[in-house]
Amino acid sequence: MSQDFIGKNFIGGAWVPASNGGTFERRNPADNEDVVGHFPASTPEDAKRAVEGVDQGRHDWAATDPEKRMTVLEKAADLILERVDDLARELTREEGKPLGSATMEWKRTAANFRLYAGEALRSLGETFPVAGNSLVCSIREPVGVVLAITPWNFPVSIPSRKIGPALATGNGVVFKPSEVTPLSGQRMVEILLEAGVPEGAIALVQGGGAELGTALVTAPAVKAVTFTGSFATGSAIHQAAGPSKRLQLEMGGKNPCIVLEDADTERAAQIIAQGAFNLTGQACTATSRAFVMDSIYDEVLEKVVNKARAIKVGNGLDKNTKMGPLATQAQFDKVREMIEVGKAEGLRMAYGADDLETPLPQNGFYVAPTVFADVPNSSRLAQEEIFGPVVCLHRVNNYEDAIRQANTVEYGLAASLVTRDMGRALSFAHDIEAGVIKINSATGGVALTAPFGGIKHSSNQTYKEQAGHGVMDFYTTTKTVYLAN
Ligand code: NAD
């Protein structure tokens, strides 16, 4: 068994334990005997010190030549790529996703840092037409202290699309990773410091819970909060933050895939299965509902079941594993409870744990890929976010019916359509209530270069993330300057 890791907070320019000495433990979800490490269970006092430290220490970074900020972020990307194999193994051990997915995630993190390194040079102001011998222009400044609160399912790529643009534009950053993935959070900050981010410009606060979260969000020096996580937590942050802080809240999903009569059934099944079972269904963009036209429904269902059957569930460090465990006991309990809800509602389970040829390992949070068939839209499984490898197939008669049912949920993150009919594809982009729309590809997966974010309960819809118009605006304040001679 490997030796336990002792993690620290990074506060006031130093690696320190929690002020009261409290710790929490993280275990490997694929092997519950394996302790990943012990981390500071931070208190509101730690939150206060972290925010005040960054507020005092951020000014040199804000004054740094943008070219220097670019170089630092590029260096962070280089460091990640140099040690990507070790970083990916740690991520798999901590979160459970297969090694290939963990490697891709760290590579995406490096790519994000390069993307925002370039943006450091592009924070532009404008000039405006006015009469006479005068000039009116806008200048952009960092907002000050940016608080990044992130989930465990993408423990480094999501933080990088928040911390990267915040640092590129000269802000100080307080980072609170999920308590489920503290080691990945610490690695991220170690790399940024090694790359040259000044000690005063960044803080790492480990831990979880409403008390710590609220202390961070309400700290007066925090000017902007960028959050990804559940709707419940996003709502609590919205309430706690008050009117004067800038908020970016990206939250849950209940993502549909609609399959039309003209679809290639093999391709449709592939798109549904990939969307539903990739990352053990623990992606905000995972497919959890498939609306399939009656004429091809049975064929698509059979093919989705075959794909579920072919998935090897196991420890993500095993190279044959296609689907790792769920990340936590709470996830394990919730997903199994929702499967029981489906059974209690009398839903037909077309594939699940009882159909496995090899039993699931018992030492981790393993569940089978699960397919429910002929699910009515009123089922709890069709309406609530499950966040696990469970997909509901709905039999529908026409496109309009599919759209109507798909839009009944509270969320609006991602949606996909499988068809060869480009007219329908264009209609779909307008008809479906989602922020990310895919034609002939799975709901999951986001381009490096495109805007990302939901609508409805999936987002507070202030600023998009990732790339494209307005993304960097979240991290800067505009001042309008009037110059007269
Ligand atoms: P979560 O809401 O439980 O936790 C997210 C973060 O918030 C964690 O760091 C947690 O410690 C912190 N937190 C908890 N209570 C808080 C409070 N009162 N104030 C401030 N911070 C608090 O979510 P999770 O379980 O880590 O992640 C799963 C959820 O995230 C799912 O709903 C999923 O759909 C969503 N998600 C959304 C996106 C997206 O981009 N829309 C991406 C990934 C995950």
Boltz pocket constraint, residues with backbone or C-beta under 6 A from the ligand:
constraints:
  - pocket:
      binder: B
      contacts: [[A, 149], [A, 150], [A, 151], [A, 152], [A, 153], [A, 154], [A, 176], [A, 177], [A, 178], [A, 179], [A, 207], [A, 208], [A, 209], [A, 210], [A, 211], [A, 212], [A, 213], [A, 214], [A, 217], [A, 228], [A, 229], [A, 230], [A, 231], [A, 232], [A, 233], [A, 234], [A, 236], [A, 237], [A, 250], [A, 251], [A, 252], [A, 253], [A, 283], [A, 284], [A, 285], [A, 385], [A, 387], [A, 413], [A, 454], [A, 458]]
      max_distance: 6.0
